[in-house]
Amino acid sequence: MQLPANHVARFALTNEVHARPYEALEPPERAFHLAVMVEPDERAGERSHVLGLCERYGIGAPPEDAIHFSLDFGPFRLRWERHSEFTTYTFFARGDPSEPFARPATDRVPPEWLAAIPGRTLVAAHAALMARDWPLPPPADIAGLFGGNTVVGAEIGDGAGVAFTDFRIHADGASRFLVVDRALSRRQASRMLQRLFEIETYRVLALLALPIARDASPELGALERQLAAVTATLAEPKDSDEKLLDELTHLAARGERLIAASRYRFGAARAYYDIVERRVAELRERRLPGTQTVEEFMGRRLAPAMATIESVGRRELELSERVARASRLLSTRVDVARERQNQELLASMDRRARLQLRLQETVEGLSVAAITYYVVGLVGYAAKALKASGAAVNPDIAMGAAIPIVAVVAALGVRHIRRTVVRAQRSDAL
């Protein structure tokens, strides 16, 4: 069948829903799940580390661009997955049919290779998948498998299996999960085990934000009190606006620093918590008499921590919004004060202009008088010169007659100059 050209991402997107397939597990089975936080500069070392294990056992290396793969090393199987900020290594091996945690799945993994895995351990968990004929012990004996701790458990898969854990780290540095098969298929058993591992992994990842929230809470409270004091000062202004603006700028900077330091981790915590809730729902639990279910445990222990994280996140955003509102109020007040100052300045300039006009008119009159005085004097000198040369000219009469003529001409000339200057100023203003 002839089809149009494929979209560049068609096959990748179609195969995405089939990525990370589950292992097919046949009880009794052992598993060990390791989740490590990896820095960006450690990513390259992950592949080379796995390649070293492949060379040691003489098996083919995984593809270079793979972000997940499963390899069979003979004594054990390895499932490797790379995530956004962490990487998981899950080891599988055949288990003891009678003792759940007698031998871990990593007992044949080279210990020096396991210790040298790039990153820092976030979650380590042993799991035992027991066969259907394994006799389920009474609750007291179940607790003994977990060091006498309080056990959380329930029927899972609508009764197809039973799962137990205590969500604690034991002396070997790992937590424990016990899954007993009743009617689980091989793929279903793998899915249930993987969900338990993911619940533990994403639970811890979500709680990474809790220390940040606890550390931010005291500083956040201090900022809220300081903002309340500044807001009260805005209502009854006593300090200068510049001082208030400095305080608000300092508050805004500290608040934004808190948000920048926690926003990614708080958002990731919310996403991880959503995954935990979905994985718990996918277990499809049924209560066992006298035993707390995983859903109840998460509701009582994880949900309050997440509420604390979300509360601190909301307070940070609300603080930022309140600082912004206070800044707008102060800006409005500063704008009003500046407008009042501008009005006073314009009024002062208007008064000064009127005074300058009066002074200019006075100066114009004096200028006309001075010009008239000097020009009439020149006329007098000219009349005296003519009289000395024999002309019948009376200098005094000539000077007297010249006074009104010169005064009128001088006044008209000064007025013409003033009007020319005014027109030039108006043209420049336009």
Secondary structure, 3 states (H helix, E strand, C coil): CCCCCCCCCHHHHHHHCCCCCCCCCCCCEEEEEEEEECCHHHHHHHHHHHHHHHHHHCCCCCCCCCCEEEEECCCCEEEEEECCCEEEEEEEEECCCCCCCCCCCCCCCCHHHHHCCCCEEEEEEEEEEECCCCCCCCHHHHHHCCCCCCCEEEEECCCCEEEEECCCCCCCCCEEEEEEECCCCHHHHHHHHHHHHHHHHHHHHHHCHHHHHHHHHHHHHHHHHHHHHHHHHHHCCCCCHHHHHHHHHHHHHHHHHHHHHHHHHHHHHHHHHHHHHHHHHHHCCECCCCCECHHHHHHHHHHHHHHHHHHHHHHHHHHHHHHHHHHHHHHHHHHHHHHHHHHHHHHHHHHHHHHHHHHHHHHHHHHHHHHHHHHHHHHHHHHHHHHHCCCCCCHHHHHHHHHHHHHHHHHHHHHHHHHHHHHHHHHHHC
